[in-house]
Amino acid sequence: MSAGYIFYGIGMVLISTFNGAGDTWTPTWVNLFGFWLFQIPLGYFLAKHMEMGPTGVFIAIPVAETGIAIASYILFRIGKWKTIKV
């Protein structure tokens, strides 16, 4: 879990840059897909179907945070947030 905090911090900073630039839809979509459509189903799958129990849920958290950080970095580098009019 503690190794995932590095990616959690990076993802949080990148998501906040979108908000600070006035682009609120990018963080909304990244968090929707990252948490609701990836982390929760992955945690359920690992816990129930892979029979990992709570360990599977705790594995899903840093995996999802890493995915969110990578997606945020890619979207940040693309730079569409620079065109948002505030």
N, C-alpha and C positions, 0 to 999 in steps of 0.2 A: 504494500500500500504506500509506503513512504516514498518509493521511487516514482510513483505516479504523481506525487505532489509537484515534481519538477514540471511535468507536462501540464498539470492543472494550472500552475502559475503562469506558464507561457500562454496557454489557451485563454486564460482570464485576461491577461494584458492585451492580447490580440483582439479578443472580442470587445474589450473596452475601447480600443482604438476606433473600431467601427462606430460605436455609440458616440464617441467624442467627435467624430467627423460628421455626425448627423445621419449616418446610415444605420437605421434601426432594424431594417428588414433582414440584413445579412446575419446578425447575431440571433435573430428570432428563428430563422431557418436552420442555422447551424445547431442551435440548442434543441430545436424540435427533432431534427434527425438524429443528433448525437445522443440525446438522453431518451426521448420517448420511443424512437424507432430503432435504436441500436442498443443502448445500455440496458434498458429494462428487459427487452426480449432476450438479449445475450445472458443476462443474469438469471432469468427464468430457465433458459435452455441449459445452462451449465448446472444450475442447482437441481432441476428436476430430471431432465432427460439424460444428462451425463452423471447424475447421482453424486454431485460434488457437495450438495448442501450449501451451507453458508459460505464455504470457501469459494464456490463458483460465483456467488454474488460479489464477493470481495475481489475476485479476479476481474469481473466485468467492469468494475469502477475505473481502475487505471487504464484498462484497454480502451474504454470509451473516451476517457479524458485525453489519451494520446491521440485518438482519432480526431477529436475536436480540435486539438492543438495543430495537428497536421492540416486539417481542412481550413482552419483559420489562417494559417501561414500561407497556404496556396491562394486563398481568396485575397489575402492582404497583398501578396506579390502581384496578382492580376491587376489590382488597383482600381477596380470599378468604384470603390468608395470615394475616390478623388473627384468623381463627377457629380456627387450629390450636392444639390443646392439647398442651403440652409435658410 
